[in-house]
Amino acid sequence: MKTSQDRILTTHVGSLPRSQAVTDVVFAAERGEPRDDAGGIIREAVAAVVARQIDSGVDVVSDGEMSKISYATYIKDRITGFDGDSEREPPSDLEDYPSFLKRLADSGGTPTYRRPCCVGAIRVKDMQPASDDIDNMRAAMTAAPPVEGFMNAASPGVIALFQPNQHYATHEDYLMALAEAMKAEYQAIVDAGLVLQLDSPDLGLGRHMMFKGKPDSDYIAQATLHVEALNMALEGIPRDRVRLHVCWGNYEGPHHHDAPMELVLPIALKAHIGALLFESSNPRHAHEWEVFANTDLPEDLVLIPGVLDSTTNFVEHPKLVAERICRYAGIVGRDRVMAGTDCGFSTFAGFGAVDENIVYAKLASMAEGAARASDQLWGSA
């Protein structure tokens, strides 16, 4: 993957606001009512979103996850074994504040879509959706060339987090089946010349959802198992073509049950990856740069801290963005830091806390902040 060799590069976590036309298409597919014009609408949307990222100063771009209803449940159309729906389990921090949880639900702050369960054997069902995503992304990058492109894919652990197992005898069996089935998608993305981004909120969010009420020892053991499954799925893929995103849930809330980075980072570092994206702007985790400063990090690991909060319509000042970048550059060196976002801006189609135009204003501010940081870090070189 490209690194910041003469200036700080910018990127983001992946999902971006979808137009109403795109939202209508993906929800029609969700209802089992595919539209004849769906392919063209998605293809045009990918071209537009790539061009807009570049116009906003983003160097390493994505397809905005235009074709996906969400970053984890899209897999039901690509691998077998999923059907029905599952009961919603709120994070434990929101359970502590039921009045706020109700306010979120009443205001439409909780997206509604189907979360199927695993009810049968997991295996590859259809690679065409992944091939279509790759073709659309490559065409868009040809029309408006970025520094580099990446594509999101769900980790085995996050699939298990949102699609409960009702088929396999153990959680480990379920994870390993998912890992085996997802290999093809991961390999296809890398073979297409794109950087593979694996979304793994299970390592952070999972602590106060999947593993809530359990001791830290259980969480550490299970989350480590998630990474082992992920590494199995990545076998044969070079580390420098893979980046991993971890977060504690892309929602405004108390987050007082979040696992501290002291617990999350050692687990994430077991993954065979070249870069790590993580939240570092939200008020619950902004102080945790100290954890990175006090950790023996791999010498070639690229850090992509979130320098923008993805849950607020505040446009961060470029000076603050530069300050956040330089803090991490002081830990691992300027060549091993990129500017990123805390999470995706539209993790579910048709849903996002940040106004679409403000999203791009925030990205433009990130680019200006990265330029300021570059001046500070390379200016005297």
VOBA-1610 file (N, C-alpha, C; in pm, whole numbers, padded with zeros to 5 digits, always signed):
BEGIN
Met+00084-00119+00000Met+00000+00000+00000Met+00088+00124+00000Lys+00034+00233-00051Lys+00107+00359-00054Lys+00123+00410+00090Thr+00238+00473+00115Thr+00263+00531+00245Thr+00302+00677+00229Ser+00308+00748+00340Ser+00333+00893+00339Ser+00482+00921+00329Gln+00539+00912+00211Gln+00683+00924+00195Gln+00732+01067+00179Asp+00651+01157+00126Asp+00694+01296+00114Asp+00589+01394+00164Arg+00474+01342+00204Arg+00367+01421+00265Arg+00270+01324+00331Ile+00188+01375+00420Ile+00089+01292+00487Ile-00026+01265+00389Leu-00053+01137+00366Leu-00164+01098+00280Leu-00294+01093+00361Thr-00405+01107+00291Thr-00537+01105+00355Thr-00621+00989+00303Thr-00704+00938+00390Thr-00797+00831+00352Thr-00917+00840+00446His-00997+00737+00452His-01112+00732+00545His-01148+00586+00563Val-01252+00559+00639Val-01284+00421+00674Val-01360+00347+00564Gly-01437+00418+00481Gly-01497+00346+00369Gly-01634+00393+00326Ser-01733+00381+00413Ser-01869+00412+00369Ser-01891+00563+00362Leu-01966+00605+00260Leu-01999+00745+00239Leu-02148+00756+00208Pro-02206+00874+00224Pro-02350+00887+00202Pro-02393+00841+00064Arg-02504+00763+00059Arg-02563+00719-00067Arg-02674+00815-00108Ser-02692+00834-00237Ser-02803+00914-00287Ser-02934+00839-00263Gln-03045+00909-00278Gln-03175+00844-00263Gln-03192+00735-00367Ala-03141+00758-00488Ala-03152+00657-00595Ala-03078+00530-00555Val-02958+00545-00499Val-02881+00427-00456Val-02951+00358-00339Thr-02999+00436-00244Thr-03069+00378-00129Thr-03191+00299-00174Asp-03266+00354-00269Asp-03384+00283-00320Asp-03345+00151-00384Val-03233+00150-00456Val-03188+00029-00525Val-03151-00080-00425Val-03070-00045-00323Val-03024-00149-00231Val-03138-00201-00143Phe-03235-00114-00111Phe-03347-00163-00031Phe-03445-00244-00115Ala-03455-00215-00244Ala-03536-00298-00333Ala-03477-00439-00340Ala-03344-00446-00351Ala-03278-00576-00352Ala-03300-00649-00220Glu-03299-00575-00110Glu-03321-00633+00022Glu-03460-00695+00032Arg-03557-00634-00035Arg-03694-00686-00034Arg-03714-00798-00136Gly-03610-00832-00209Gly-03623-00934-00313Gly-03689-00882-00438Glu-03674-00752-00463Glu-03733-00688-00580Glu-03624-00619-00662Pro-03529-00695-00718Pro-03419-00633-00793Pro-03469-00553-00913Arg-03402-00442-00938Arg-03442-00352-01045Arg-03348-00365-01164Asp-03403-00353-01284Asp-03322-00366-01405Asp-03218-00256-01417Asp-03244-00139-01357Asp-03152-00027-01369Asp-03052-00020-01254Ala-03052-00121-01168Ala-02968-00117-01048Ala-02820-00108-01082Gly-02775-00188-01176Gly-02633-00190-01210Gly-02583-00055-01257Gly-02659+00009-01342Gly-02619+00139-01394Gly-02618+00245-01286Ile-02717+00242-01197Ile-02724+00341-01090Ile-02605+00327-00996Ile-02571+00205-00960Ile-02457+00184-00870Ile-02327+00223-00939Arg-02312+00186-01064Arg-02189+00218-01137Arg-02167+00370-01144Glu-02273+00444-01176Glu-02262+00590-01183Glu-02233+00649-01045Ala-02293+00591-00941Ala-02271+00641-00805Ala-02126+00621-00762Val-02068+00506-00797Val-01928+00480-00762Val-01837+00580-00833Ala-01862+00604-00961Ala-01781+00702-01035Ala-01790+00839-00970Ala-01911+00878-00930Ala-01931+01010-00871Ala-01864+01021-00734Val-01874+00915-00653Val-01820+00923-00518Val-01668+00920-00519Val-01608+00847-00612Val-01462+00848-00624Val-01414+00987-00666Ala-01480+01045-00765Ala-01441+01179-00811Ala-01457+01282-00700Arg-01564+01271-00621Arg-01587+01369-00516Arg-01485+01356-00403Gln-01443+01233-00373Gln-01338+01215-00274Gln-01209+01285-00318Ile-01174+01264-00444Ile-01051+01324-00496Ile-01062+01477-00494Asp-01176+01529-00532Asp-01197+01674-00528Asp-01185+01730-00386Ser-01216+01647-00287Ser-01210+01690-00147Ser-01071+01673-00087Gly-00979+01617-00165Gly-00842+01601-00118Gly-00809+01467-00058Val-00896+01368-00079Val-00868+01233-00028Val-00776+01161-00126Asp-00669+01104-00074Asp-00569+01037-00157Asp-00602+00891-00183Val-00637+00819-00078Val-00665+00674-00087Val-00814+00657-00070Val-00883+00624-00179Val-01028+00634-00186Val-01095+00497-00189Ser-01226+00498-00164Ser-01306+00375-00172Ser-01423+00396-00265Asp-01503+00291-00282Asp-01626+00303-00362Asp-01742+00355-00278Gly-01714+00394-00152Gly-01819+00444-00064Gly-01916+00338-00017Glu-01888+00211-00054Glu-01977+00098-00023Glu-02117+00120-00082Met-02118+00173-00204Met-02245+00208-00268Met-02339+00089-00284Ser-02286-00028-00312Ser-02372-00143-00342Ser-02421-00216-00218Lys-02372-00178-00100Lys-02397-00256+00021Lys-02497-00186+00112Ile-02591-00262+00164Ile-02687-00205+00258Ile-02622-00179+00393Ser-02523-00260+00428Ser-02443-00236+00548Ser-02311-00310+00533Tyr-02217-00276+00618Tyr-02081-00328+00604Tyr-02067-00474+00647Ala-02168-00530+00714Ala-02158-00667+00762Ala-02264-00759+00705Thr-02387-00711+00687Thr-02496-00799+00644Thr-02500-00822+00493Tyr-02419-00746+00417Tyr-02418-00766+00272Tyr-02376-00906+00233Ile-02307-00975+00323Ile-02250-01105+00288Ile-02357-01213+00265Lys-02479-01190+00310Lys-02583-01292+00292Lys-02611-01319+00145Asp-02575-01224+00058Asp-02595-01243-00085Asp-02473-01306-00153Arg-02366-01327-00076Arg-02241-01376-00134Arg-02198-01511-00081Ile-02241-01545+00041Ile-02213-01677+00096Ile-02342-01739+00148Thr-02347-01870+00146Thr-02469-01941+00184Thr-02482-01952+00335Gly-02600-01999+00378Gly-02620-02033+00519Gly-02698-01933+00598Phe-02742-01822+00536Phe-02811-01716+00611Phe-02955-01701+00569Asp-03042-01678+00667Asp-03184-01658+00638Asp-03250-01595+00761Gly-03372-01544+00738Gly-03452-01491+00847Gly-03401-01359+00900Asp-03425-01337+01028Asp-03385-01215+01096Asp-03341-01253+01237Ser-03279-01160+01307Ser-03234-01189+01443Ser-03277-01076+01536Glu-03289-01111+01663Glu-03329-01012+01763Glu-03219-00909+01782Arg-03259-00783+01796Arg-03163-00676+01816Arg-03119-00671+01961Glu-02988-00669+01981Glu-02930-00657+02115Glu-02857-00524+02122Pro-02906-00427+02198Pro-02837-00299+02206Pro-02706-00310+02282Pro-02611-00222+02255Pro-02487-00220+02332Pro-02517-00193+02479Ser-02430-00242+02565Ser-02457-00232+02709Ser-02454-00088+02759Asp-02379+00000+02691Asp-02376+00140+02737Asp-02513+00205+02719Leu-02582+00171+02609Leu-02715+00227+02585Leu-02819+00165+02678Glu-02798+00039+02715Glu-02890-00025+02810Glu-02888+00046+02945Asp-02775+00106+02980Asp-02765+00178+03106Asp-02846+00307+03105Tyr-02879+00354+02985Tyr-02953+00480+02971Tyr-03074+00457+02880Pro-03177+00387+02931Pro-03291+00348+02848Pro-03366+00468+02788Ser-03366+00582+02858Ser-03435+00698+02803Ser-03365+00748+02677Phe-03233+00742+02677Phe-03157+00784+02558Phe-03173+00681+02447Leu-03173+00553+02484Leu-03193+00447+02384Leu-03329+00464+02317Lys-03432+00494+02395Lys-03566+00515+02339Lys-03567+00638+02249Arg-03497+00742+02291Arg-03492+00863+02209Arg-03428+00834+02074Leu-03321+00755+02074Leu-03257+00718+01949Leu-03354+00643+01858Ala-03424+00545+01916Ala-03518+00466+01837Ala-03633+00551+01785Asp-03689+00637+01869Asp-03803+00720+01830Asp-03767+00823+01724Ser-03640+00866+01724Ser-03597+00968+01629Ser-03549+00912+01497Gly-03553+00778+01485Gly-03499+00716+01364Gly-03349+00701+01368Gly-03292+00716+01487Gly-03148+00706+01501Gly-03095+00565+01495Thr-03185+00468+01489Thr-03145+00327+01477Thr-03192+00275+01342Pro-03100+00239+01253Pro-03141+00193+01119Pro-03215+00060+01125Thr-03308+00041+01031Thr-03386-00081+01024Thr-03351-00157+00897Tyr-03306-00279+00912Tyr-03273-00365+00800Tyr-03265-00507+00854Arg-03262-00605+00765Arg-03265-00744+00808Arg-03126-00791+00849Arg-03120-00857+00963Arg-02995-00919+01009Arg-03019-01069+01019Pro-02991-01143+00913Pro-03021-01285+00914Pro-02936-01363+01013Cys-02980-01483+01045Cys-02904-01574+01128Cys-02833-01677+01040Cys-02731-01739+01094Cys-02670-01853+01026Cys-02754-01977+01058Val-02817-02031+00955Val-02906-02146+00974Val-02862-02267+00891Gly-02749-02254+00821Gly-02702-02364+00738Gly-02553-02355+00713Ala-02504-02446+00632Ala-02360-02452+00604Ala-02313-02327+00529Ile-02196-02274+00571Ile-02137-02156+00511Ile-02044-02197+00397Arg-02067-02140+00280Arg-01975-02159+00167Arg-02001-02048+00067Val-01910-02033-00029Val-01926-01930-00131Val-02052-01958-00212Lys-02134-01857-00231Lys-02257-01870-00310Lys-02245-01801-00444Asp-02199-01676-00444Asp-02199-01598-00567Asp-02089-01492-00559Met-01989-01503-00646Met-01881-01405-00648Met-01913-01286-00739Gln-02026-01290-00811Gln-02055-01183-00906Gln-02070-01047-00839Pro-02138-01037-00722Pro-02146-00904-00658Pro-02009-00844-00627Ala-01916-00927-00580Ala-01781-00877-00553Ala-01712-00836-00683Ser-01730-00915-00786Ser-01670-00881-00917Ser-01727-00750-00970Asp-01857-00730-00952Asp-01919-00604-00997Asp-01862-00486-00920Asp-01847-00502-00788Asp-01790-00394-00707Asp-01649-00359-00756Ile-01569-00460-00782Ile-01432-00439-00827Ile-01430-00370-00964Asp-01513-00418-01055Asp-01518-00357-01188Asp-01561-00211-01181Asn-01661-00181-01099Asn-01707-00043-01085Asn-01598+00046-01026Met-01526-00006-00928Met-01421+00072-00864Met-01305+00098-00961Arg-01266-00002-01033Arg-01154+00015-01126Arg-01191+00111-01238Ala-01313+00105-01285Ala-01357+00199-01389Ala-01356+00342-01336Ala-01403+00360-01213Ala-01406+00494-01153Ala-01265+00547-01134Met-01172+00461-01095Met-01034+00503-01073Met-00964+00535-01204Thr-01007+00472-01311Thr-00951+00504-01442Thr-00995+00643-01486Ala-01122+00675-01459Ala-01178+00805-01498Ala-01122+00918-01413Ala-01100+00892-01284Ala-01049+00994-01191Ala-00944+00928-01103Pro-00818+00921-01150Pro-00716+00844-01079Pro-00679+00903-00942Pro-00690+00823-00836Pro-00645+00864-00703Pro-00501+00818-00681Val-00445+00845-00564Val-00316+00789-00529Val-00327+00637-00519Glu-00437+00589-00460Glu-00460+00445-00446Glu-00606+00424-00411Gly-00653+00301-00433Gly-00790+00267-00398Gly-00793+00150-00301Phe-00894+00150-00214Phe-00914+00036-00126Phe-01059-00009-00134Met-01083-00131-00090Met-01219-00184-00087Met-01244-00253+00045Asn-01361-00228+00103Asn-01399-00287+00231Asn-01447-00430+00215Ala-01423-00510+00317Ala-01482-00643+00328Ala-01501-00674+00476Ala-01604-00749+00506Ala-01634-00782+00646Ala-01540-00891+00696Ser-01493-00876+00819Ser-01412-00979+00882Ser-01503-01093+00928Pro-01447-01214+00945Pro-01530-01322+00999Pro-01594-01286+01133Gly-01519-01213+01217Gly-01571-01180+01349Gly-01689-01085+01346Val-01686-00986+01258Val-01798-00892+01254Val-01920-00956+01189Ile-01899-01049+01098Ile-02012-01125+01044Ile-02079-01202+01157Ala-01998-01266+01240Ala-02053-01343+01353Ala-02121-01253+01455Leu-02070-01131+01471Leu-02129-01038+01566Leu-02273-01003+01529Phe-02296-00977+01402Phe-02428-00930+01360Phe-02518-01040+01303Gln-02464-01156+01271Gln-02545-01268+01222Gln-02526-01387+01315Pro-02609-01401+01416Pro-02588-01505+01518Pro-02590-01646+01458Asn-02513-01732+01522Asn-02500-01871+01478Asn-02611-01958+01537Gln-02686-02023+01449Gln-02786-02121+01492Gln-02763-02256+01425His-02644-02275+01369His-02619-02397+01292His-02497-02473+01342Tyr-02385-02406+01361Tyr-02261-02475+01396Tyr-02256-02509+01545Ala-02186-02615+01576Ala-02183-02665+01714Ala-02114-02567+01808Thr-02013-02496+01759Thr-01941-02402+01844Thr-01918-02271+01770His-01889-02168+01848His-01856-02038+01790His-01730-02049+01705Glu-01635-02127+01750Glu-01510-02144+01674Glu-01538-02209+01539Asp-01622-02310+01537Asp-01656-02375+01409Asp-01720-02274+01313Tyr-01806-02191+01367Tyr-01873-02089+01286Tyr-01771-01991+01229Leu-01681-01942+01313Leu-01579-01848+01267Leu-01492-01907+01157Met-01449-02030+01174Met-01360-02091+01076Met-01431-02115+00943Ala-01559-02148+00949Ala-01637-02162+00826Ala-01649-02028+00754Leu-01671-01923+00831Leu-01677-01790+00772Leu-01544-01751+00709Ala-01436-01781+00779Ala-01303-01748+00728Ala-01277-01817+00595Glu-01312-01944+00589Glu-01290-02021+00465Glu-01373-01963+00351Ala-01496-01923+00380Ala-01584-01872+00275Ala-01543-01733+00227Met-01487-01650+00317Met-01452-01513+00280Met-01318-01502+00208Lys-01240-01608+00207Lys-01110-01606+00140Lys-01120-01557-00003Ala-01220-01604-00075Ala-01232-01572-00217Ala-01251-01422-00240Glu-01334-01360-00157Glu-01357-01215-00172Glu-01231-01137-00138Tyr-01164-01175-00030Tyr-01041-01105+00007Tyr-00937-01114-00105Gln-00920-01234-00157Gln-00820-01255-00262Gln-00855-01179-00388Ala-00983-01176-00423Ala-01025-01106-00545Ala-00995-00957-00536Ile-01015-00898-00420Ile-00988-00755-00402Ile-00839-00726-00420Val-00756-00807-00359Val-00611-00788-00369Val-00563-00815-00512Asp-00614-00919-00575Asp-00575-00952-00711Asp-00610-00840-00809Ala-00712-00761-00775Ala-00753-00650-00861Ala-00665-00527-00844Gly-00566-00535-00756Gly-00476-00423-00735Gly-00525-00323-00631Leu-00632-00358-00558Leu-00685-00271-00454Leu-00632-00313-00318Val-00623-00218-00228Val-00590-00250-00090Val-00715-00309-00025Leu-00698-00417+00048Leu-00808-00482+00119Leu-00822-00421+00257Gln-00939-00363+00285Gln-00967-00317+00421Gln-01066-00411+00487Leu-01025-00467+00598Leu-01110-00557+00674Leu-01173-00481+00789Asp-01305-00481+00791Asp-01378-00412+00897Asp-01402-00508+01012Ser-01349-00473+01129Ser-01355-00564+01243Ser-01396-00493+01372Pro-01514-00429+01372Pro-01562-00367+01496Pro-01583-00467+01610Asp-01588-00595+01577Asp-01605-00696+01682Asp-01494-00689+01787Leu-01377-00640+01747Leu-01266-00632+01843Leu-01286-00520+01943Gly-01367-00419+01910Gly-01396-00311+02003Gly-01541-00313+02045Leu-01631-00289+01949Leu-01776-00291+01975Leu-01820-00424+02036Gly-01756-00532+01993Gly-01795-00664+02042Gly-01788-00678+02192Arg-01698-00600+02256Arg-01683-00610+02402Arg-01812-00574+02475His-01884-00471+02426His-02007-00432+02495His-02132-00474+02418Met-02114-00572+02327Met-02230-00635+02262Met-02220-00787+02274Met-02136-00847+02192Met-02123-00993+02192Met-02072-01047+02324Phe-01980-00973+02388Phe-01916-01023+02510Phe-01958-00945+02635Lys-02070-00873+02627Lys-02110-00793+02742Lys-02148-00884+02860Gly-02115-00836+02978Gly-02145-00912+03099Gly-02046-01022+03128Lys-01944-01038+03042Lys-01844-01142+03063Lys-01714-01078+03113Pro-01631-01154+03179Pro-01503-01099+03227Pro-01410-01067+03111Asp-01314-00980+03136Asp-01219-00943+03031Asp-01146-01065+02975Ser-01121-01163+03060Ser-01048-01282+03014Ser-01125-01354+02904Asp-01257-01362+02918Asp-01339-01425+02814Asp-01336-01343+02686Tyr-01349-01211+02700Tyr-01343-01124+02583Tyr-01210-01140+02511Ile-01100-01136+02584Ile-00967-01146+02523Ile-00953-01279+02449Ala-00997-01388+02512Ala-00985-01520+02449Ala-01068-01529+02322Gln-01192-01480+02326Gln-01279-01489+02210Gln-01235-01393+02099Ala-01197-01271+02135Ala-01151-01175+02034Ala-01022-01224+01968Thr-00936-01288+02045Thr-00815-01346+01987Thr-00849-01456+01889Leu-00951-01534+01920Leu-00999-01637+01827Leu-01050-01572+01698His-01115-01457+01709His-01161-01386+01590His-01043-01348+01500Val-00934-01304+01561Val-00816-01267+01483Val-00752-01390+01421Glu-00752-01501+01492Glu-00697-01624+01435Glu-00776-01667+01311Ala-00908-01654+01316Ala-00990-01686+01199Ala-00959-01591+01085Leu-00943-01464+01117Leu-00910-01366+01015Leu-00777-01398+00949Asn-00679-01433+01028Asn-00548-01466+00972Asn-00555-01589+00883Met-00638-01684+00919Met-00656-01801+00834Met-00711-01760+00698Ala-00807-01667+00698Ala-00867-01621+00573Ala-00769-01541+00488Leu-00667-01482+00552Leu-00570-01398+00482Leu-00448-01475+00434Glu-00445-01604+00457Glu-00328-01684+00421Glu-00293-01664+00273Gly-00167-01628+00248Gly-00120-01608+00111Gly-00130-01465+00062Ile-00197-01378+00138Ile-00211-01238+00099Ile-00103-01157+00172Pro-00022-01079+00101Pro+00084-01002+00166Pro+00027-00903+00268Arg+00095-00890+00380Arg+00049-00800+00485Arg+00036-00656+00436Asp+00126-00615+00348Asp+00123-00475+00306Asp+00012-00444+00206Arg-00074-00541+00179Arg-00193-00515+00096Arg-00320-00514+00181Val-00303-00519+00313Val-00419-00534+00402Val-00415-00428+00512Arg-00530-00365+00536Arg-00544-00277+00651Arg-00668-00319+00729Leu-00665-00297+00860Leu-00770-00343+00950Leu-00833-00223+01021His-00966-00219+01022His-01037-00113+01094His-01102-00170+01218Val-01073-00109+01333Val-01138-00145+01459Val-01206-00021+01517Cys-01321-00041+01579Cys-01392+00072+01640Cys-01485+00021+01748Trp-01547+00116+01818Trp-01636+00083+01928Trp-01782+00110+01895Gly-01815+00122+01770Gly-01952+00147+01728Gly-01969+00291+01684Asn-02022+00308+01563Asn-02032+00441+01503Asn-02165+00507+01542Tyr-02178+00537+01670Tyr-02301+00600+01718Tyr-02266+00695+01832Glu-02347+00799+01845Glu-02333+00888+01959Glu-02397+00820+02080Gly-02323+00811+02186Gly-02371+00746+02307Gly-02269+00761+02416Pro-02296+00710+02534Pro-02202+00727+02646Pro-02070+00653+02627His-02074+00535+02567His-01953+00456+02539His-01870+00429+02665His-01932+00433+02780His-01858+00412+02903His-01826+00265+02930His-01880+00176+02847His-01846+00034+02859His-01746-00010+02752Asp-01697+00082+02674Asp-01600+00046+02570Asp-01477-00018+02632Ala-01426-00120+02566Ala-01298-00178+02607Ala-01189-00074+02585Pro-01100-00053+02679Pro-00993+00044+02659Pro-00895-00006+02553Met-00826+00088+02490Met-00730+00051+02387Met-00621-00041+02442Glu-00594-00031+02572Glu-00495-00121+02632Glu-00532-00268+02611Leu-00663-00298+02608Leu-00707-00434+02583Leu-00718-00465+02434Val-00766-00367+02357Val-00794-00391+02215Val-00667-00401+02132Leu-00571-00312+02155Leu-00454-00305+02068Leu-00372-00434+02065Pro-00340-00496+02178Pro-00261-00620+02170Pro-00330-00729+02088Ile-00463-00732+02092Ile-00537-00830+02013Ile-00528-00795+01865Ala-00551-00669+01832Ala-00547-00626+01691Ala-00409-00647+01630Leu-00305-00631+01711Leu-00168-00646+01659Leu-00134-00790+01623Lys-00217-00885+01661Lys-00194-01024+01622Lys-00238-01050+01477Ala-00311-00956+01418Ala-00358-00973+01280Ala-00244-00950+01181His-00247-01024+01071His-00145-01011+00966His-00184-00896+00874Ile-00151-00775+00918Ile-00194-00654+00847Ile-00077-00558+00832Gly-00092-00466+00736Gly+00010-00364+00717Gly-00027-00230+00775Ala-00156-00210+00803Ala-00202-00081+00857Ala-00321-00104+00948Leu-00333-00014+01046Leu-00442-00021+01143Leu-00515+00112+01146Leu-00647+00107+01123Leu-00733+00225+01135Leu-00809+00214+01267Phe-00819+00326+01340Phe-00881+00321+01471Phe-00935+00458+01509Glu-01029+00459+01601Glu-01088+00584+01649Glu-00989+00657+01741Ser-00970+00786+01713Ser-00885+00864+01803Ser-00934+01007+01817Ser-01055+01036+01764Ser-01111+01171+01776Ser-01228+01178+01872Asn-01301+01066+01889Asn-01418+01077+01976Asn-01375+01096+02122Pro-01459+01161+02202Pro-01417+01202+02337Pro-01385+01087+02432Arg-01429+00966+02400Arg-01401+00854+02490Arg-01262+00794+02465His-01206+00819+02347His-01081+00751+02311His-00971+00845+02263Ala-00995+00975+02260Ala-00895+01068+02206Ala-00764+01066+02285His-00771+01030+02413His-00651+01030+02497His-00563+00908+02474Glu-00612+00810+02399Glu-00543+00681+02397Glu-00424+00674+02302Trp-00383+00790+02247Trp-00256+00795+02175Trp-00142+00749+02268Glu-00161+00768+02398Glu-00060+00728+02494Glu-00036+00577+02490Val-00141+00501+02460Val-00125+00355+02453Val-00029+00318+02341Phe-00043+00385+02227Phe+00047+00358+02115Phe+00190+00399+02150Ala+00204+00510+02220Ala+00336+00557+02258Ala+00405+00459+02353Asn+00327+00383+02429Asn+00384+00291+02528Asn+00380+00146+02484Thr+00352+00122+02357Thr+00343-00015+02303Thr+00457-00039+02205Asp+00513-00158+02209Asp+00617-00198+02114Asp+00548-00238+01983Leu+00535-00145+01892Leu+00462-00167+01768Leu+00553-00230+01662Pro+00496-00310+01571Pro+00576-00361+01459Pro+00640-00246+01381Glu+00763-00263+01339Glu+00838-00154+01279Glu+00783-00109+01144Asp+00703-00194+01081Asp+00650-00157+00949Asp+00501-00129+00952Leu+00439-00126+01070Leu+00295-00103+01079Leu+00263+00044+01055Val+00168+00070+00964Val+00121+00205+00935Val+00001+00235+01025Leu+00003+00348+01092Leu-00109+00388+01176Leu-00197+00487+01099Ile-00328+00463+01104Ile-00425+00552+01039Ile-00526+00595+01145Pro-00487+00690+01230Pro-00578+00735+01334Pro-00693+00815+01275Gly-00808+00808+01340Gly-00920+00892+01300Gly-00894+01034+01345Val-00881+01124+01251Val-00861+01265+01284Val-00990+01343+01264Leu-01096+01273+01223Leu-01230+01330+01211Leu-01327+01241+01287Asp-01418+01302+01361Asp-01526+01228+01427Asp-01637+01204+01325Ser-01682+01081+01313Ser-01783+01046+01212Ser-01926+01053+01266Thr-01944+01103+01388Thr-02079+01109+01446Thr-02128+01251+01471Thr-02049+01350+01432Thr-02085+01488+01460Thr-02073+01575+01335Asn-02156+01678+01327Asn-02153+01770+01213Asn-02057+01887+01235Phe-01982+01885+01343Phe-01872+01981+01356Phe-01771+01953+01244Val-01722+02058+01180Val-01612+02044+01084Val-01483+02076+01161Glu-01402+01976+01179Glu-01279+01992+01257Glu-01187+02097+01193His-01126+02180+01274His-01034+02281+01222His-00908+02212+01168Pro-00855+02258+01055Pro-00733+02195+01002Pro-00616+02196+01099Lys-00612+02298+01185Lys-00502+02303+01283Lys-00514+02188+01382Leu-00637+02155+01423Leu-00658+02042+01513Leu-00624+01911+01442Val-00664+01899+01315Val-00630+01780+01237Val-00478+01763+01231Ala-00407+01870+01201Ala-00260+01864+01194Ala-00199+01823+01327Glu-00255+01877+01435Glu-00206+01842+01569Glu-00222+01693+01595Arg-00337+01637+01558Arg-00362+01494+01580Arg-00266+01409+01496Ile-00244+01449+01372Ile-00151+01375+01285Ile-00010+01377+01342Cys+00036+01495+01380Cys+00174+01510+01428Cys+00197+01433+01557Arg+00093+01420+01638Arg+00106+01344+01762Arg+00145+01199+01731Tyr+00079+01138+01632Tyr+00112+00999+01597Tyr+00241+00989+01520Ala+00273+01092+01439Ala+00401+01092+01369Ala+00515+01096+01470Gly+00492+01160+01582Gly+00594+01164+01686Gly+00616+01029+01752Ile+00519+00939+01737Ile+00529+00806+01797Ile+00598+00707+01702Val+00555+00704+01575Val+00606+00603+01483Val+00684+00661+01365Gly+00688+00792+01353Gly+00757+00853+01240Gly+00660+00897+01132Arg+00698+01002+01060Arg+00608+01062+00962Arg+00574+00969+00846Asp+00663+00874+00814Asp+00640+00784+00701Asp+00537+00677+00733Arg+00500+00661+00858Arg+00412+00552+00898Arg+00279+00601+00953Val+00238+00721+00913Val+00110+00776+00956Val+00033+00826+00835Met-00095+00793+00830Met-00189+00850+00735Met-00304+00910+00814Ala-00371+01007+00753Ala-00488+01067+00818Ala-00613+00991+00778Gly-00696+00959+00876Gly-00818+00884+00849Gly-00936+00940+00927Thr-01042+00862+00933Thr-01163+00900+01004Thr-01192+00795+01111Asp-01269+00835+01211Asp-01301+00741+01319Asp-01376+00619+01268Cys-01471+00641+01179Cys-01550+00530+01126Cys-01605+00574+00990Gly-01692+00492+00932Gly-01756+00531+00808Gly-01863+00635+00834Phe-01893+00714+00732Phe-01994+00819+00748Phe-02135+00770+00716Ser-02146+00650+00660Ser-02280+00596+00629Ser-02273+00444+00635Thr-02256+00393+00756Thr-02237+00249+00773Thr-02360+00168+00732Phe-02475+00236+00722Phe-02597+00173+00674Phe-02658+00262+00566Ala-02699+00203+00456Ala-02754+00281+00346Ala-02872+00364+00393Gly-02872+00492+00356Gly-02981+00580+00393Gly-02974+00631+00535Phe-02866+00600+00605Phe-02855+00640+00746Phe-02717+00697+00771Gly-02712+00810+00837Gly-02585+00870+00874Gly-02611+00994+00957Ala-02532+01012+01061Ala-02553+01126+01149Ala-02506+01257+01088Val-02415+01248+00991Val-02354+01368+00934Val-02415+01398+00798Asp-02454+01524+00778Asp-02508+01568+00649Asp-02408+01541+00537Glu-02458+01501+00421Glu-02370+01462+00311Glu-02271+01572+00274Asn-02317+01695+00261Asn-02226+01801+00222Asn-02125+01832+00332Ile-02166+01814+00458Ile-02073+01835+00568Ile-01968+01724+00571Val-02005+01603+00532Val-01907+01495+00521Val-01789+01540+00436Tyr-01820+01595+00320Tyr-01712+01633+00228Tyr-01639+01759+00275Ala-01708+01844+00350Ala-01640+01958+00411Ala-01539+01908+00516Lys-01578+01806+00591Lys-01487+01748+00690Lys-01367+01684+00620Leu-01391+01613+00511Leu-01280+01551+00438Leu-01186+01656+00381Ala-01242+01766+00331Ala-01158+01875+00280Ala-01074+01937+00392Ser-01134+01951+00511Ser-01059+02002+00624Ser-00948+01906+00665Met-00976+01776+00655Met-00872+01677+00682Met-00756+01694+00585Ala-00786+01715+00458Ala-00681+01733+00358Ala-00597+01857+00388Glu-00664+01966+00428Glu-00590+02087+00462Glu-00505+02065+00587Gly-00560+01993+00683Gly-00483+01963+00804Gly-00363+01875+00773Ala-00381+01779+00682Ala-00269+01693+00643Ala-00160+01775+00574Ala-00200+01874+00495Ala-00102+01961+00430Ala-00025+02042+00534Arg-00095+02091+00636Arg-00029+02165+00743Arg+00069+02075+00818Ala+00025+01953+00846Ala+00113+01859+00915Ala+00235+01827+00829Ser+00214+01813+00699Ser+00326+01785+00608Ser+00428+01897+00612Asp+00380+02021+00615Asp+00471+02135+00624Asp+00554+02128+00751Gln+00491+02089+00860Gln+00563+02080+00986Gln+00664+01964+00986Leu+00624+01852+00926Leu+00704+01731+00934Leu+00814+01723+00827Trp+00788+01785+00712Trp+00886+01781+00603Trp+00943+01919+00569Gly+00886+02023+00630Gly+00921+02158+00589Gly+01068+02189+00597Ser+01137+02136+00694Ser+01279+02166+00711Ser+01370+02061+00650Ala+01305+01960+00585Ala+01386+01850+00529Ala+01460+01895+00404
//
